[in-house]
């Protein structure tokens, strides 16, 4: 039986079809972080889409329409989430004029008319109430302005939305863009043909959001490092009193089961041996480093301690493949960021094949300045998580497939 990754690798890419003279709609992921002044603070996702867009321009597609979301609007216009804030950065990166389309439905005729090398950027597709509902009417409208649909939005490929999934029901030619294929190739190298030992590093707040991942990787990895607030649940399961630390009481038994399953599969699990704790997360006055079993009354764990950093660094140094998803603490607060940043440095300095699973982890790596020293940084947080869990992502499900040789 083919793995989920093999199934997704079997889709056609844009390179497998002729787009000359065709109207091409590309679902991109321009959901980039911005500050309070709507200035883009990290344009990696925009840069990641350039190869596919430029390929369409070079192949003389008669028109190119870019569709994306930004933020989490509730199906109506919100100025702070307008893709107008993306337009200038995209023009600068593409070195080409981009025509912004504010009213998609009112401009359908103009967009759908073949006009060589025009590039349109539609307003935030999530301003359309039918997007997240996977409304077939919205899917049909999007399909009507193109001959070819290209999905290059890996970051949303785990969603069944109108612009990522529903549209494929109404377009004859639907393929993956270069970014989608790069993501699958990178994870394939880490999971299908890894150089062992392979280590999975997981962090973040909740075990509940990663329980499927933890259960599914036991037969794939050799070592498992668990940090962040989710490690609190495991430490509580071992009988430690985590005091005021965040942990999920209802998942303590689940944590015990994960530990037992790891022993059964001979997967070595590493948990923090010491912790950075504080009397207040929002307004810390007293910050200490203590052994994991000695969290003080009323204190909360907010980062891994120096002994844990050293332990995890040693594990990383002896690994040949490393996948990292989730920070080791509240890295957004400077005083609680050392564990995450030092682990990032250790992984970057290793000789292993290294993948960062997007989201907060990618943001943390960016802040360390170590991004270029990782083998691959995924553009998808939730998507990479579901891929690691063994799922076939909906964004790949209905794309055209390369015919297998008899």
C-alpha positions in Angstrom: 0.0 0.0 0.0 1.3 3.5 -0.9 2.1 5.9 1.9 0.3 9.2 2.0 3.5 10.9 0.7 3.7 8.6 -2.3 0.1 9.3 -3.1 0.7 13.0 -3.0 4.0 12.7 -5.0 1.9 11.1 -7.8 0.1 14.3 -8.7 0.9 16.3 -11.9 2.9 19.4 -11.4 2.7 22.6 -13.5 5.7 21.4 -15.4 3.8 18.4 -16.7 1.3 20.5 -18.7 1.2 23.1 -21.4 0.0 26.5 -20.1 0.9 28.6 -23.1 -2.0 30.8 -24.0 -4.0 29.5 -21.1 -5.8 31.4 -18.3 -4.2 30.2 -15.1 -5.5 30.6 -11.6 -2.9 30.0 -8.9 -4.0 29.4 -5.3 -1.1 30.9 -3.4 -0.5 31.4 0.3 0.2 35.0 1.1 -0.9 34.7 4.7 2.2 36.6 6.0 2.7 38.2 9.4 2.3 41.9 9.6 2.8 44.5 12.3 0.3 47.0 13.6 1.0 49.3 10.6 0.3 46.5 8.1 3.9 46.2 7.2 5.0 42.7 6.2 7.5 41.3 8.8 8.3 38.1 7.0 7.7 37.6 3.2 8.9 34.0 3.0 5.5 32.7 1.8 5.4 35.3 -0.9 8.9 34.5 -2.1 8.1 30.8 -2.0 5.3 31.4 -4.6 7.5 33.3 -7.1 8.9 30.3 -8.9 5.4 29.2 -10.0 4.3 32.7 -10.9 7.4 33.4 -12.9 7.1 30.1 -14.7 3.6 31.0 -15.8 4.9 34.3 -17.1 7.8 32.7 -18.9 5.5 30.1 -20.5 3.3 32.9 -21.9 0.2 32.1 -20.0 -2.4 34.5 -21.3 -3.5 35.7 -17.9 -2.6 34.8 -14.3 -4.9 35.2 -11.4 -3.6 34.9 -7.8 -6.0 33.9 -5.1 -5.0 33.9 -1.4 -6.3 34.5 2.1 -4.8 36.7 4.8 -5.6 36.4 8.5 -8.8 35.1 9.9 -11.7 37.4 8.7 -15.2 36.2 9.3 -16.5 36.1 5.8 -16.6 39.9 5.4 -14.3 42.8 4.6 -11.8 43.8 7.2 -9.3 46.5 6.1 -6.4 45.1 8.2 -6.7 41.8 6.2 -6.9 43.3 2.8 -4.4 41.9 0.2 -3.8 45.5 -0.9 -1.1 45.4 1.9 0.6 42.6 -0.1 0.4 44.2 -3.6 3.5 46.5 -3.4 5.8 43.8 -1.9 4.6 41.3 -4.6 5.3 43.9 -7.3 8.8 44.5 -6.0 9.6 40.8 -5.8 8.1 40.0 -9.2 9.4 43.2 -10.8 6.0 43.4 -12.5 2.8 45.4 -12.3 0.1 43.6 -10.4 -3.6 44.5 -11.0 -5.5 44.4 -7.7 -9.1 43.2 -8.0 -11.3 44.5 -5.2 -14.6 43.2 -6.4 -14.2 39.7 -7.7 -17.7 39.2 -9.0 -18.0 42.6 -10.6 -14.7 42.1 -12.5 -15.3 38.5 -13.6 -15.5 39.4 -17.3 -12.3 41.4 -17.3 -10.4 38.7 -15.4 -11.6 35.9 -17.6 -10.6 37.6 -20.8 -7.3 36.4 -22.2 -4.8 39.2 -22.1 -1.2 38.2 -22.4 0.9 38.4 -19.2 -1.6 40.3 -17.1 -1.3 39.3 -13.4 -4.3 39.8 -11.2 -4.4 39.6 -7.4 -7.9 39.0 -6.0 -8.9 40.5 -2.7 -8.7 38.2 0.3 -10.8 35.2 -0.7 -11.9 34.7 2.9 -13.9 37.9 2.7 -16.2 35.6 0.7 -18.5 33.8 3.1 -18.5 30.7 0.8 -14.8 30.2 1.0 -14.5 28.3 4.3 -17.8 26.6 3.7 -16.5 25.1 0.4 -19.5 26.6 -1.3 -19.9 25.2 -4.8 -21.2 28.5 -6.2 -18.0 30.3 -5.2 -16.0 27.3 -6.6 -17.8 27.6 -9.9 -17.1 31.4 -10.1 -13.4 30.8 -9.5 -13.3 28.0 -12.0 -15.0 30.2 -14.7 -12.1 32.5 -14.9 -9.4 29.9 -15.7 -8.5 27.1 -17.9 -5.9 25.7 -15.5 -6.0 25.6 -11.7 -2.6 25.5 -9.9 -2.6 24.8 -6.2 0.6 26.2 -4.7 -0.7 27.0 -1.2 0.8 24.2 0.9 -0.1 26.2 4.1 -3.8 25.7 3.4 -3.6 22.3 1.7 -5.1 20.6 4.8 -8.4 22.6 4.4 -11.4 21.7 2.2 -12.1 25.3 1.1 -13.6 26.6 -2.1 -10.4 27.9 -3.5 -8.2 24.9 -2.5 -10.6 22.0 -2.9 -14.0 22.8 -4.3 -12.7 24.5 -7.4 -11.1 21.2 -8.6 -14.7 19.8 -9.2 -15.2 22.4 -12.0 -11.8 22.8 -13.7 -10.6 20.3 -16.3 -6.9 20.8 -15.6 -5.7 21.0 -12.1 -2.1 20.6 -11.0 0.4 21.3 -8.2 2.8 24.3 -8.2 6.5 24.1 -7.5 6.2 24.9 -3.8 3.7 22.0 -3.2 6.0 19.6 -4.9 9.0 20.9 -3.0 7.2 20.4 0.3 6.3 16.8 -0.5 9.9 16.0 -1.7 11.4 17.4 1.5 9.1 15.4 3.8 9.6 12.3 1.5 13.4 12.5 2.1 12.8 12.8 5.9 10.2 10.1 6.2 10.3 7.8 3.2 14.1 7.5 2.7 15.7 8.9 5.9 19.2 8.5 7.0 18.9 7.1 10.5 18.7 7.8 13.4 15.7 10.1 12.8 14.7 12.4 15.6 11.3 14.2 15.9 11.3 17.3 18.1 7.9 18.4 19.2 6.9 21.4 21.3 4.1 23.9 21.6 1.3 24.2 24.1 -1.0 21.2 23.8 -0.6 17.4 23.6 -4.2 17.4 22.3 -3.2 19.1 19.0 -0.4 16.6 18.4 -1.7 13.4 19.8 -2.4 11.9 16.3 1.2 12.8 15.4 2.7 11.2 18.5 0.7 8.0 18.0 1.5 7.7 14.3 5.3 8.3 14.4 6.3 5.5 16.8 7.2 3.2 14.0 9.0 5.9 11.9 11.3 7.6 14.3 14.2 6.5 16.6 14.1 9.4 19.1 11.5 11.8 20.3 12.2 15.1 22.1 9.2 16.6 23.8 9.4 20.2 25.1 7.2 23.2 25.5 4.0 23.3 27.6 3.0 19.9 26.1 5.9 18.3 28.0 4.1 19.4 31.3 1.4 16.9 30.6 4.0 14.1 30.2 5.8 15.2 33.4 2.5 15.3 35.3 1.9 11.7 33.9 5.2 10.7 35.5 4.0 11.9 38.9 5.6 15.4 39.0 3.5 18.2 40.4 3.6 20.9 37.8 1.9 23.4 40.1 0.5 26.4 38.2 2.0 25.2 34.8 -0.4 24.7 31.9 -1.1 21.1 31.3 -4.0 19.0 30.0 -5.4 17.0 32.8 -7.7 15.0 30.5 -4.7 13.9 28.5 -2.6 12.5 31.3 -3.7 8.9 30.5 -3.0 9.6 26.8 0.6 10.7 27.7 1.1 7.5 29.7 -0.1 5.5 26.7 2.4 7.4 24.4 5.2 6.6 26.8 4.2 3.0 26.9 4.0 2.8 23.1 7.4 4.4 22.8 8.9 1.7 25.1 7.1 -1.0 23.0 8.6 0.4 19.8 12.0 1.1 21.3 11.7 4.8 20.6 13.8 6.8 23.1 11.8 9.7 24.6 13.6 12.7 26.0 11.7 15.1 28.4 13.0 18.2 30.1 15.1 17.5 33.1 15.0 21.1 34.3 12.7 24.0 33.7 12.6 27.8 33.7 9.7 28.7 36.0 8.1 32.1 36.9 5.6 33.5 39.4 3.8 35.2 36.5 3.8 34.7 32.8 2.5 38.1 31.9 4.4 40.1 34.6 7.3 38.0 35.8 9.1 39.2 38.9 10.6 35.9 40.1 12.2 33.6 37.5 14.1 30.5 38.5 15.7 27.3 37.1 14.6 24.1 38.9 14.7 20.4 38.3 11.5 19.2 36.5 10.3 17.5 39.6 10.7 20.6 41.9 8.4 23.3 40.4 7.6 25.7 43.2 4.1 26.2 44.5 2.3 28.9 42.5 5.0 28.9 39.7 4.6 28.0 36.0 7.0 26.3 33.7 7.8 28.6 30.7 10.9 27.2 29.1 13.3 24.3 29.2 16.3 24.8 31.5 20.0 24.7 30.6 20.5 21.0 31.5 17.6 20.1 29.2 19.1 22.2 26.5 22.4 20.3 26.9 20.6 17.0 26.9 18.6 17.8 23.8 21.7 19.2 22.0 23.5 15.9 22.6 20.5 14.0 21.1 20.5 16.3 18.1 24.3 15.9 17.5 23.8 12.1 17.3 20.9 12.3 14.8 21.1 12.2 11.0 17.5 13.3 10.2 15.7 15.9 12.4 12.1 17.1 12.1 11.1 20.0 14.4 7.5 21.1 15.1 6.8 23.4 18.0 8.9 25.7 20.3 10.4 24.7 23.6 8.8 27.5 25.6 7.1 31.0 25.4 9.8 32.1 22.9 7.9 35.4 22.1 9.0 36.6 25.6 12.7 37.3 25.5 13.3 35.9 29.1 11.7 32.6 28.1 13.2 32.2 24.6 16.6 30.7 25.4 15.6 27.1 25.2 14.0 27.4 21.8 16.8 29.6 20.4 19.6 27.4 21.7 18.0 24.3 20.3 17.5 26.0 17.0 21.2 26.8 16.9 22.1 23.2 17.8 19.9 21.8 15.0 21.2 24.3 12.5 24.8 23.4 13.4 24.2 19.7 13.1 25.1 17.7 10.0 21.7 16.1 9.9 19.0 16.6 7.2 16.7 19.1 9.0 13.1 20.1 8.5 11.2 22.8 10.3 7.4 22.2 10.4 6.3 25.8 9.8 4.1 28.0 12.0 5.7 29.2 15.3 8.7 27.0 14.8 9.6 28.7 11.5 9.1 32.1 13.1 11.4 31.2 16.0 14.1 30.0 13.5 13.8 33.3 11.6 14.4 35.2 14.8 17.6 33.3 15.5 19.0 34.2 12.1 19.6 30.5 11.5 17.1 29.9 8.7 19.6 29.4 5.9 21.3 26.6 7.9 18.2 24.4 7.9 17.7 21.9 5.0 14.1 22.9 4.6 11.6 25.2 6.3 8.0 24.3 5.5 5.5 27.1 4.8 2.7 25.1 6.5 2.2 24.6 10.2 -1.1 22.7 10.4 -0.5 21.2 6.9 3.0 19.8 7.8 1.5 18.4 11.0 -1.2 16.5 9.2 1.3 15.3 6.6 3.5 13.9 9.4 0.4 12.2 10.9 0.2 10.2 7.7 -2.8 11.9 6.1 -3.3 12.7 2.4 -3.9 16.5 2.4 -7.2 17.6 0.7 -5.2 20.1 -1.4 -3.7 17.1 -3.3 -6.7 14.8 -3.4 -8.4 16.0 -6.5 -5.4 17.1 -8.6 -4.6 15.4 -11.9 -2.3 12.4 -11.5 0.7 11.3 -13.5 -0.2 8.0 -15.2 1.7 5.1 -13.7 3.6 2.9 -16.1 2.2 -0.5 -16.7 
